[in-house]
Every structure is written in structure tokens, then in C-alpha cells.
């Protein structure tokens, strides 16, 4: 069984293909600055498109809060992070 692992960070996105618990492929790219979800997904999946046909699972981790409106509080944008994390 293969898993496409996606780690979305504030400055980079790490992508890997894991088979039987071992990382067999890995790459990383800069975190895209677009706020359009389709463009964001297209950008991060482009470098690993060959892995998609091999993967039975996809695991995604990200900094910040995941809400229906999108991901908030990515540490690349300190003003947004402090707005969501500062006590009111």
C-alpha cells in the first residue's frame, strides 16, 4: 500500500511517497502564495503527479487551522497568525 504524504508549511511544502512504511520518493517546493484553492492544489500536486497513480492513500498535514473557508494562520504570514492567536 502506498501513501502520498503532503506537509504544507509556512515556507515549504514537503511531498513524499511512502510504501510499506518507508519513504521511497521525496521532493519539496516553496509554499505557494495563491489563495485560490484550485491553483494551490495544482501547484503542490504538479511535482508529484506520477505518484498519484501509485497512491492508495493521501495524508496531509498543515500549520494553522483548517476551516471550511480554507487554511488560516500559516506562519509565513505573521500578521494573520497573530490575529488568530492573540488573546482577545
Backbone as JSON, one array per atom type, in Angstrom:
{
  "sequence": "XXXXXXXXXXXXXXXXXXXXXXXXXXXXXXXXXXXXXXXXXXXXXXXXXXXXXXXXXXXXXXXXXXXXXXXXXXXXXXXXXXXXXXXX",
  "N": [[0.85, -1.18, 0.0], [0.58, 2.21, -0.83], [1.24, 5.57, 0.15], [0.62, 8.95, -0.41], [2.27, 11.56, 0.96], [1.79, 14.75, 2.24], [3.07, 17.69, 3.4], [2.26, 20.72, 4.4], [3.8, 23.62, 4.92], [4.69, 26.84, 6.33], [6.68, 28.0, 4.77], [7.61, 26.05, 3.05], [6.56, 23.17, 1.1], [6.54, 19.84, 1.72], [6.76, 16.81, 0.01], [6.04, 13.39, -0.28], [6.38, 9.9, -1.13], [5.28, 7.08, 0.35], [5.91, 3.72, 0.96], [5.01, 0.69, 2.35], [5.72, 1.64, 4.89], [8.12, 2.95, 4.43], [9.91, 5.75, 3.21], [10.05, 6.37, -0.12], [10.2, 8.13, -2.22], [10.86, 11.64, -2.5], [10.32, 15.16, -2.41], [10.51, 18.76, -2.39], [8.9, 21.96, -2.35], [8.51, 25.54, -2.62], [6.11, 27.09, -0.5], [3.11, 27.91, -2.04], [1.86, 31.2, -2.75], [-0.66, 31.82, -3.52], [-4.2, 32.31, -2.95], [-6.24, 30.98, -4.04], [-7.85, 27.96, -4.02], [-7.86, 25.94, -5.97], [-5.7, 26.6, -7.64], [-3.67, 26.48, -5.73], [-3.72, 23.71, -5.02], [-3.14, 22.59, -7.54], [-0.55, 23.57, -7.94], [0.9, 22.37, -5.79], [0.55, 19.64, -6.3], [1.61, 19.18, -8.77], [4.51, 18.56, -8.89], [4.49, 15.93, -8.01], [2.88, 14.34, -9.57], [3.17, 11.87, -10.9], [3.22, 10.11, -8.8], [0.65, 9.99, -7.86], [-0.93, 8.06, -9.19], [0.04, 5.76, -8.08], [-0.59, 5.87, -5.4], [-2.64, 4.78, -2.78], [-3.62, 6.02, -0.63], [-3.84, 9.32, 0.82], [-2.16, 11.56, 2.83], [-2.34, 14.54, 4.68], [-0.74, 17.23, 6.22], [-0.69, 20.33, 7.99], [0.32, 23.64, 8.95], [-1.34, 25.86, 11.19], [-4.92, 26.56, 11.24], [-7.46, 24.55, 9.95], [-10.25, 25.28, 8.19], [-13.64, 25.44, 6.88], [-13.52, 27.64, 5.16], [-10.91, 27.7, 4.38], [-7.32, 27.39, 4.9], [-6.05, 28.87, 7.77], [-3.84, 31.08, 9.56], [-1.16, 30.48, 8.74], [2.25, 30.26, 9.32], [3.88, 31.78, 7.67], [2.73, 34.17, 7.25], [2.84, 36.42, 9.45], [1.15, 38.47, 10.44], [-1.43, 37.54, 10.03], [-1.29, 35.2, 11.56], [-0.88, 36.24, 14.17], [-3.25, 37.62, 14.48], [-5.16, 35.62, 14.69], [-4.23, 34.16, 16.84], [-3.75, 35.8, 19.0], [-4.7, 36.83, 22.3], [-8.05, 37.87, 23.02]],
  "CA": [[0.0, 0.0, 0.0], [1.35, 3.45, -0.95], [0.6, 6.8, 0.65], [1.19, 10.24, -0.77], [2.33, 12.39, 2.16], [1.91, 16.17, 1.91], [3.25, 18.51, 4.59], [2.18, 22.11, 3.98], [4.35, 24.52, 5.93], [4.61, 28.27, 6.04], [7.64, 28.38, 3.75], [7.81, 25.0, 2.07], [5.67, 22.02, 1.07], [7.29, 18.6, 1.53], [5.94, 15.78, -0.62], [6.72, 12.11, -0.27], [5.64, 8.68, -1.4], [5.64, 6.09, 1.37], [5.47, 2.35, 0.67], [5.31, -0.26, 3.43], [6.35, 2.36, 5.99], [9.41, 3.55, 4.05], [9.87, 6.86, 2.27], [10.77, 5.95, -1.32], [10.36, 9.32, -3.08], [10.68, 12.87, -1.73], [10.67, 16.43, -3.03], [9.89, 19.88, -1.7], [8.73, 23.19, -3.12], [8.1, 26.69, -1.81], [4.67, 27.19, -0.29], [2.54, 28.91, -2.96], [1.23, 32.35, -2.09], [-2.03, 31.99, -4.01], [-5.27, 31.95, -2.03], [-7.21, 30.18, -4.79], [-7.62, 26.57, -3.64], [-7.54, 25.11, -7.15], [-4.32, 26.94, -8.03], [-2.82, 25.96, -4.67], [-3.65, 22.26, -5.19], [-2.44, 22.33, -8.8], [0.86, 23.88, -7.72], [1.58, 21.4, -4.93], [0.46, 18.29, -6.84], [2.36, 19.1, -10.02], [5.79, 17.84, -8.81], [4.34, 14.52, -7.63], [1.75, 13.79, -10.33], [3.43, 10.46, -11.2], [2.98, 9.33, -7.58], [-0.79, 9.9, -7.6], [-1.47, 6.8, -9.69], [0.54, 4.68, -7.22], [-1.04, 6.06, -4.03], [-3.98, 4.37, -2.35], [-3.99, 6.95, 0.45], [-3.19, 10.62, 0.85], [-2.14, 12.17, 4.15], [-1.98, 15.95, 4.59], [-0.58, 17.97, 7.47], [-0.5, 21.75, 7.73], [0.34, 24.56, 10.08], [-2.55, 26.69, 11.24], [-6.24, 25.98, 11.44], [-8.17, 24.2, 8.73], [-11.66, 25.61, 8.32], [-14.3, 25.35, 5.58], [-13.11, 28.76, 4.31], [-9.53, 27.49, 3.97], [-6.32, 27.28, 5.95], [-5.7, 30.16, 8.36], [-2.72, 31.11, 10.49], [0.09, 29.89, 8.26], [3.29, 31.09, 9.92], [4.51, 32.63, 6.67], [2.04, 35.44, 7.32], [2.75, 36.68, 10.88], [0.01, 39.33, 10.79], [-2.6, 36.67, 10.1], [-1.1, 34.32, 12.7], [-1.13, 36.93, 15.44], [-4.66, 38.0, 14.57], [-5.93, 34.46, 15.13], [-3.68, 33.55, 18.06], [-3.65, 36.77, 20.09], [-5.88, 36.84, 23.19], [-8.97, 39.0, 22.71]],
  "C": [[0.89, 1.24, 0.0], [0.53, 4.63, -0.45], [1.36, 8.0, 0.13], [1.11, 11.12, 0.47], [2.61, 13.83, 1.74], [1.98, 16.95, 3.21], [3.33, 19.97, 4.15], [2.66, 23.0, 5.11], [4.24, 25.96, 5.49], [5.56, 28.73, 4.96], [7.88, 27.32, 2.7], [6.74, 23.92, 2.19], [6.56, 20.81, 0.8], [6.33, 17.54, 1.01], [6.71, 14.47, -0.61], [5.79, 10.98, -0.64], [6.18, 7.63, -0.44], [5.06, 4.74, 0.96], [5.94, 1.44, 1.78], [6.1, 0.41, 4.56], [7.68, 3.01, 5.68], [9.2, 4.64, 3.01], [10.7, 6.47, 1.05], [11.0, 7.08, -2.32], [10.14, 10.55, -2.21], [11.07, 14.07, -2.59], [10.07, 17.54, -2.17], [9.89, 21.1, -2.6], [8.4, 24.32, -2.16], [6.58, 26.68, -1.66], [4.11, 28.26, -1.22], [1.84, 30.02, -2.2], [-0.21, 32.57, -2.54], [-3.06, 31.63, -2.94], [-6.36, 31.15, -2.73], [-6.9, 28.71, -4.56], [-7.26, 25.69, -4.83], [-6.11, 25.35, -7.62], [-3.33, 26.38, -7.02], [-2.62, 24.44, -4.85], [-2.87, 21.89, -6.46], [-0.93, 22.51, -8.63], [1.55, 22.81, -6.88], [1.52, 19.97, -5.47], [1.28, 18.1, -8.12], [3.67, 18.31, -9.9], [5.65, 16.35, -8.49], [3.21, 13.84, -8.4], [1.94, 12.32, -10.66], [3.13, 9.57, -10.0], [1.48, 9.11, -7.34], [-1.38, 8.57, -8.06], [-1.04, 5.61, -8.82], [-0.08, 4.72, -5.82], [-2.47, 5.57, -3.81], [-4.52, 5.3, -1.27], [-3.27, 8.27, 0.25], [-3.29, 11.15, 2.27], [-1.64, 13.6, 4.03], [-1.84, 16.53, 5.99], [-0.31, 19.43, 7.1], [-0.37, 22.52, 9.03], [-0.97, 25.32, 10.08], [-3.81, 25.88, 11.42], [-6.88, 25.71, 10.1], [-9.65, 24.41, 8.98], [-12.32, 25.47, 6.95], [-13.87, 26.47, 4.62], [-11.69, 28.6, 3.79], [-8.62, 27.36, 5.17], [-6.0, 28.69, 6.46], [-4.47, 30.0, 9.23], [-1.51, 30.34, 10.0], [1.21, 30.82, 8.69], [4.07, 31.95, 8.94], [3.92, 34.05, 6.71], [1.83, 35.82, 8.78], [1.57, 37.55, 11.28], [-1.26, 38.5, 10.92], [-2.49, 35.77, 11.32], [-1.42, 35.02, 14.0], [-2.58, 37.34, 15.59], [-5.51, 36.85, 15.08], [-5.47, 33.93, 16.48], [-3.63, 34.51, 19.25], [-4.89, 36.7, 20.98], [-6.74, 38.05, 22.89], [-9.28, 39.8, 23.95]]
}
